[in-house]
Amino acid sequence: MNNKKIANSADEFDKRFDQGEDIHDLLDMSQANITRPGKKVRITLDVAEELIKEIDRIRGGIGVDRGALIKVWLYERVKQETTNF
């Protein structure tokens, strides 16, 4: 039986998660939607060296891989563009 008190806000939920509390009983997974990426395709881009230096400066500040950062940026831009149609 679940005796845990439900979090009153997203901030409280995040705090409890960050403190290492087991939050599985607080989640309703019956409505979960899992998306899986399709087949991966490799692309090659020729990019100016100065742009790569700027990207590396940004990614170094947030601690992520260059490729991961570029993928996130591409994804965000595609989502932005597709909502404009």
PyMOL commands that set and color helices and strands:
alter all, ss='L'
color gray80, all
select helices_A, chain A and resi 10-18+24-26+29-31+49-62+66-82
alter helices_A, ss='H'
color red, helices_A
deselect
rebuild
show_as cartoon
